[in-house]
Amino acid sequence: MDVSYLRQQSGVAAMTVIIGFEGSANKIGIGIIRDGEVLSNPRRTYITPPGQGFMPSDTARHHRAVILTVLKEALEEAGLKPADIDGVAYTKGPGMGAPLVTVALVARTVAQLWGKPLLGVNHCVGHIEMGRLITKANNPTVLYVSGGNTQVIAYSERRYRIFGETIDIAVGNCLDRFARVIKVKSKISNDPSPGYNIEQMAKKGTQYVELPYTVKGMDVSFSGILSYIEEAAHKMLSSDQCTAEDLCFSLQETVFSMLVEITERAMAHCGSQEVLIVGGVGCNLRLQEMMGVMCKERGAKLFATDERFCIDNGAMIAQAGWEMFRSGQVTKLEDSWITQRYRTDEVEVTWRD
Amino acid sequence: MADPEFFRGAQLLKQGAEARLYRARFLGKPTIVKERFPKCYRHPVLDEKLTHRRTVQEVRSILRCRRAGISAPVVYFVDYKSHCIFLEEIVGSSTVRDYISSTQSKSCKERELEHLAEHIGQILAKMHDEDVIHGDLTTSNMLLRCVLNVGESELILIDFGLSYISALPEDKGVDLYVLEKAFLSTHPNTEELFEKLLKSYAASSKRSSAVIKKLDEVRLRGRKRSMVG
């Protein structure tokens, strides 16, 4: 489809409605956005038994089973027919292969059935654009923290540039795996997420246990903490030197301090006075509280969203797709593949100055 | 030395990521006081541990660099109670970051930038040969000072707060990786310039081949790692 034709179609008077499909990990979400307004945003989560992570093929099976129900919900809740939609956005990557393929296949199919253009969205950019939309943050330093990503990002010259990131595993992955390995009477549940349950347990922790603290400039490393907990912490638990709640508390205090520190370093480096937290771990209230204290000390402003928009959802893909569509960036059918590895800074941000 | 009287006479220069910098005079000399104030967002035990460790490491690494002939500010005095380091003020200097930003647009200065990149590579090679890992290499943490009768600028390394001593190629590789990311994100379209820096590093250090190999490994960890969610 010709891009200039699309521009005409999305002229100033007409509103642009984009539907977004997200399924890069264990959430499947479909959201509809009309010029900054979230019309619907239903979501399902694939929850595994305690002690287990989610495997790609099982996750894809889950998404396949519910995606048409979620799609129907999204349209009904928005009160729209397919004819009202201007474009179909889907997550192109990064993420798990099998779930990404499943969702992209459905997005491609409906786009062709409805005769609408496709918009292949970078998942991380989706998070950033949704955060900017909801919080109205103008040009923030972004901390993107989730099960698969830990990045400190700032915008310059048409790219979301990565100033700092994890050099091994993501912070959410560290929390998830901690929940799986820690040996308490009953394992920490994956419902609604391991991170949420760690957050609740941490509130009852009182004793601070020293854990490895690894910051390298604006980068962080979490793998050492996990190995440490697997070894030393088990001994402390079994000899009643500390409780599982103490460990949850200490883990949060340590990893969140690292995240706040690299965010502050990036702010000092870029001269920025705004912070936006996005991604699933971003809805942790203790992280938000610590970031708030840091911002106050510097006279900066903190922007954060709640679980509806922090955690993977369809509307965020629709929002980034909306920006792409309005700036004339569409994805041809033959280019509508997916990729497990897709860096935030690979995307040309054609919609910002 | 956390004497309120002293700080009244001092001028707050800036609040960095983990310390406040004051300009003052110490025994008649122009001095920068780096005060690591308590970070209220951190658990007090963690805060005290990090602050103390970083103050010690910073002073140790500066001394080690200076002994090896690498320019870094002179340490005048350290107060471990208030976590203050009294450092020589590098008068008449600018950051490498500002220099690159102001020079990059001018095409005639390309040669000068290349020369600077090579110089940085040499200094870092020397630092790593001393087993000093800087820990926070950015172009903001390098200063340029004009040396009057030589006609060439002197490169001064600052902010050793995250530094430590290590002989491992892994640590040195990560040090360069941190610089690479900060360099390329701060100064868009400088990939070739950074290549020059690395080439000069490799040529200047006896033990560079293992470090560059590690750097390649660490890069793959960052870029090729699958990222989910």
Interface residues (C-beta under 8 A of the other chain):
Chain A: S24 A25 N26 P94 G95 M96 C124 S146 G147 G148 N149 A154 S156 E157 R159 R161 I162 F163 G164 E165 I167 D168 A170 G172 Y208 E210 Y213 V215 K216 G217 M218 D219 E253 T254 S257 V260 E261 E264 R265 M267 A268 H269 G279 G280 M290 M291 V293 M294 E297 R298 D312 Q340 R341 Y342 R343 D345
Chain B: Q15 G16 A17 E18 K39 C40 Y41 R42 H43 V45 L46 K49 L50 G135 D136 L137 T138 S140 L162 V174 D175 Y177 V178 L179 K181 A182 S185 T186 P188 V218 R221 G222 R223 K224 R225 S226 M227 V228 G229
